[in-house]
Amino acid sequence: MTKAKAALDEWVKEVAPSTQLRRWYDHDPAKFEEFARRYRAELGQAERSEALQHLRDLATDRRLTLLTGTKNPHISEAAVLAAILNP
């Protein structure tokens, strides 16, 4: 599905994991815990931290829907973000 067809209100690309981390992980279930740890560390970086806070702010007064293209969303960056946003 394209961004246009999805009719997204917003796409916060700054919260995406780095290309290096995504390539290392390659959606290998055995690496998920380490991926989640490294991804959380990346989200602590200044630009990503600001973008994450923006998502938190959006989620305070409305439903926030996270989209992912993976076949296994329970072991994706969306699962990590959902856990952070819904403690």
C-alpha positions in Angstrom: 0.0 0.0 0.0 1.3 3.4 -0.8 1.4 6.4 1.6 -1.3 8.1 -0.6 -3.7 5.1 -0.4 -3.1 4.8 3.3 -4.3 8.3 3.8 -2.0 8.9 6.7 -2.3 11.9 8.9 1.4 11.8 9.6 4.4 9.7 9.0 7.1 10.1 11.7 10.1 8.6 9.8 12.5 9.7 12.5 11.4 6.9 14.8 12.3 4.2 12.3 15.3 2.0 13.2 18.5 2.8 11.4 19.2 1.0 8.1 22.2 -0.7 9.8 20.0 -2.0 12.6 17.3 -3.2 10.3 19.7 -5.0 8.1 21.4 -6.6 11.0 18.1 -7.8 12.5 16.6 -9.0 9.3 13.4 -10.0 11.3 15.2 -13.0 12.8 13.1 -14.0 15.8 16.2 -15.1 17.7 17.6 -11.5 17.5 14.4 -9.7 18.6 15.4 -9.0 22.2 18.7 -7.6 21.1 17.1 -5.7 18.3 14.6 -4.2 20.8 17.4 -3.2 23.1 19.4 -1.6 20.3 16.3 0.1 18.9 15.4 1.6 22.3 19.0 2.9 22.5 18.6 4.6 19.1 15.3 6.1 20.2 17.3 7.9 22.9 19.3 9.9 20.3 18.3 13.5 20.1 16.4 13.7 16.8 14.7 10.3 17.4 13.9 11.2 21.0 12.1 14.3 19.9 10.1 12.4 17.3 9.2 9.7 19.9 8.0 12.5 22.2 5.9 13.8 19.4 4.2 10.4 19.1 3.6 10.4 22.9 2.0 13.8 22.6 -0.2 12.6 19.8 -1.3 9.5 21.7 -2.4 11.5 24.8 -5.7 12.7 23.3 -6.3 10.3 20.4 -5.8 6.8 19.1 -2.5 6.3 17.5 -2.1 3.6 14.8 1.3 2.2 14.1 1.8 0.7 10.6 4.4 -1.8 9.6 5.1 -3.8 6.4 6.4 -6.9 8.2 4.7 -10.2 8.1 5.5 -10.6 11.9 4.3 -7.4 13.6 4.8 -8.9 17.1 8.6 -8.9 16.4 8.9 -5.6 14.6 9.8 -2.0 15.4 6.0 -1.3 15.7 5.9 -3.8 18.6 8.8 -2.0 20.4 7.1 1.4 19.8 3.8 0.1 21.0 5.4 -1.1 24.2 7.1 2.2 24.8 3.9 4.2 24.0 1.6 2.0 26.1 3.6 1.1 29.2 
